[in-house]
Amino acid sequence: MTQVKLIGVTLSPFSRRVEWALKFKGVEYEFIEENLQNKSPLLLESNPIHKKIPVLIHNGKPICESMVILEYIDETFEGPSILPKDPYDRAIAHFWAKFLDDTCIPLLGKVLFGKGEEAEKSKEEFGELLKILDNELKDKKYFVGDKFGFADVAANFMAFWFGILEEASGVVLVTSEKFPFFLWLER
């Protein structure tokens, strides 16, 4: 019997990615809530380089970095594929996941936590990124066609957090009037 543990933080979008993938594949796992203010010996031993969550431990072996973990889960466990089988579609899924991680998440941080002019400029720039994503989704149900997968899991921070962040910060980022195809959030 395989043993799967996930070291994470319940409200972390990066931990959520891994949880979504495990649930999508039907994998039973133990969730170990990490205290990021007082990191556990298990986290420090499992991820000695970055000392960050999430960490998936499968049969005693740690795997770090959420996107790497998603690929590992997809290749290791039975169940529906997270990554498309078609090489082109797989490349597109990787592209959007990287775009979300490298471009959208850092800019969203500036929108929410920036001050004054920086926050306003970042909000405008983020609006432009949302237009790009909205345009990408206009003829599709999900990022790579009609099947939920890798890029959608990577984008979970939007689906999970937008409402919470908008309410907490007072910054409204997505409306159906501005982004009509961004119904993806509801799926």
N, C-alpha and C positions, 0 to 999 in steps of 0.2 A: 504494500500500500504506500502510495506517495504521500509525502508530507509537505504541505504548502503553507508558508507563513508570509504575511505582508506586514512589514514595519512601515507605518505611515502616520498621517495625521488626518482625522476624519474630514476636516474642511479643506484639505489641500487638493487643488485641482490635479496635481501630479499623482497623488495617492488615488484619487478618484479614477483616473485613467486606468490604473492597474486593476482597481476593483471592478470597473465596467468590463474590462477584458476578461477577467476571471469569471464573472457572472455570465457574460456572453457565451463563454466556452463551457459553462456549467461546472467549473472547478470549485470544489470545496476548499476553503482556506481559513486560517486563523488570522484575524487582524490584531496586530499589536500596536496600540496607540503609543506614539512616541511623544516625549516632552522635549520640545526643541530648545527650551531654556536650560534643561539639565539632561543632555543626551545620554542614553543608556549605553552600558558596555556592549550590548548586543549590536546596536547601531554602529558604534565606533569600530567594533571588530568586523562587522559585515561590510561597511563602506569606509575603510580607513583613508581613502584619498580625499573624497569630498565631504564625508561625514554628514550626508544629507539623506532625506527620505525622498522617494520610497525605496525600499529594498525588498525584493522578493527572495525568500529563502525556499529553495526546492530541494528536498532530500538533503538538507544541511549545507547546500551550496548557495551563496548569495549572488544575486544579479542586481545591478544598480542602474539607475537612470530610467525614467519612466518609458521612453520610447524604445529603448533597448529591451526592457522588460516586456513590452507589448509584443515585439517580434518573437521573443523567447516563448511567451505563452502561446502565440499562434503556431509556432513550429513544434511545440512540445505536447500540447494537449489536444485531445479529440474535440470535435464540435465544429461549428461554423467558422469559416476562415475570417480573420480580421483583415488581413491583407489580400488584395485581389490576386487571382492566379495569373491574369494577363500581365506580362512585363510592363507594357505601357501604362496600364491602369495602376499597377504597383508603383511605378515611378511618379505618377501624378499624385497618388496618396502620400508618398514621401515628401513631394514638393510642398503640398498644402500643410502637412504636419510641421515641416521645417519653417515655412512662412509664419504659421501661427506661433510657434515657439520663439523664433528669432526676431520677428517683427511686431506681431500683435501684442503678445504678453508684455514685453518691456514698455511699449507705448501706452498700454492700458494702465500700467503702474504710474506713469507720468501723469495721465489724465486724473487718476484717483488721488494721488498723493503729492502732485506738483502744486506749486503755489503761483497765484497771480497769472502773469503773462505766459509762463511756461505751461501751466495747466490749460489755458485757453488755446494756445498753439497746438498742444498735444491733442486736445479734444477735436480740433479741426482735422489734424492729421489722422486721428483714429477714425473719424467719420469717413475719410477718403478710403481707408483700409476696409471699412465695413461696406462701402460701395463696391469695392473689388470683390469681396466675398459674396455680397448679394448678387452681383452679376454672374459670378461663378455658379451660384446655386439656382439661377433663374429657370433653367431647363431640366433640373435634376431634383430628385427627392433628397439625395445625400451628396457629399462632396465628390464621390466617384460613381455617380449613376444612381441606381435604384436600390443599392444595397448598403446598409450601415456598415462602417468599417473603420480602418486605421485613422484616416484624417478626421472622421467624426469623433472618434474617441479623443484624439488630440485636441479637438475644439471644445471639449466638454467644459472648459472653464467659462465659455460664453453661455452655454445652455444652463449650467449649474449656478453661475455667479451673477449674471447680468442683473436679474431682478433684485437680488440681495444687495449688490454693489450700488445699483441705482437708488434704492431706497435709503441705504446708509449714507451715501455721499450727496444725494440730491441731484446727481448728474445723470440725465436721461440720455442713453446712447442709442437705443434701438426703438424705433416705432414702425408700425406696419406702413404708415404713410411714406416715411423716408426710405424704407428698405422692404418693399413688398414681397420679395422672394426669400426673405430671411425667415420664413416660416419654419425653416430647419430647426430653429430654437425650440419650437413646440414639439417637434418629433423626438 
